[in-house]
Amino acid sequence: MEKNKLVLSNEEPQETNVYQQFGEIDLFSYSMSVMSLLPGSAETPRIFVKLDFLDIISELFAIHLPIWACVGCIHIIMLESFSQHLSFYFYYHEESMMYASILLSILFGIFHELYGNWISNDILAFASIYVVCSRIQAVSYQTVVIFVIGMAIFDLFFLYVVDLLSTVTKHNRAPLMIIIPRDTKGHIQSLATLDIMVPGVFLNVILKYSSMYDSSLFIATFSAIFGSLVLTMLFAVWRSKTTPAMVLPAISAIFVSLAGSSHVEDLWKFMIKH
């Protein structure tokens, strides 16, 4: 019988790099990629993206922070609804309704983070528009005119000088855009929430002036701004290209409010005293 031979090798054993690979795993980046910008699908596997620290910070501020800020707006709207319309039915359960609104808002935010679609996106977007337009108030007409002109210049600058809007307007889970599907092929029409917030702040001042001095001015200014937004959207659809949506509403808002006012000097000097 032949004996088994022990073969000795002069080659040194290679060091395994398994510990080095474990050390390179970024668990925080992995957990953040669960809430990826890419939409989930049952047919395709979830794609995990390796992110560095700056990417994580950018994703937090660009996506998740706006989402939860809008969740806070939903909480404010629900509290207003309970206090103004349902307080009679929940008179002895006011504290419970506050906790219930917090819970429902958080659950809606988690749903949008994990399974969000254009409907949940638009709910968050309209909630932020309502809260901003109702809470932010300029101190005078002159201030809001300067604000609207400045935002129109901002819109032009970051569309034609620095290409920032094309990055912001990409479809993701951040409720920065109002999204409306145009067909079943994935084509959508979108409008930035900021394009509605800025004219809304302007209309807030006109509403105060109209309620005290000129009752028809608000309707005329609102119609001009709404028509300008519609024309801008139709022009954007016709061109199939991103169009600055603050310029035409800003011009029409200032022109119609001044031209339609019965006392232009009083409107120009109008101030809101707190």
Buried (B, 14 or more C-beta within 10 A) or exposed (E): EEEEEEEEEEEEEEEEEEEEEEEEEBEEBEEBBEBBBEEEEEEEEEEBEEBEEEBBEEBEEBBBEBBBBBBBBBBBBBBBEBEEEEEEEBEEEEEEBBEBBBEBBBEBBEEBBEEBEBEBBBBBBBBBBBBBBBEEBBEBBBBBBEBBBEBBBBBEEBBEEEEEBEEBBEBBBBBBBBBEEEEEEEEEEBBBBBBBBBBBBBBBBBBBBBEEBBEEBBEBBBEBBBBBBEEBBEEBEEEEEBBBBBBBBBBBBBEBBBEBBEEEEBBBEBEBEE
